[in-house]
Amino acid sequence: EAQAAEDEEGGGIKVGTQCKNNACQNTYVDEGSLAMQCVYHPGAPVFHEGYKFWSCCRKKRTTEFSEFLSFTGCTTGTCTFQDDPSKK
């Protein structure tokens, strides 16, 4: 029980949880993480005719999956560490 209390902060977010925004690499450390700025893709991933790209960044395309994952985000915002229940 004490370990569970140590692992979770800020409304049940586990320490080490990765930001849910596409392409953001930030992880949750403490409640201060809720105000962290991140650079992410607001669009959806697109896989079409061998190309991989983000719907928000149509000009940047690749055929390599690892390169696609490394594309830097196009929008700046605040990190989100919990799934949005309205999107399910």
Secondary structure, 3 states (H helix, E strand, C coil): CHHHHHHEECCCEECCCECCCECCCCECCCHHHHHCEEEEECCCEEEECCEEEECCCCCCCECCHHHHHCCCCCEEEECCCCCCHHHC
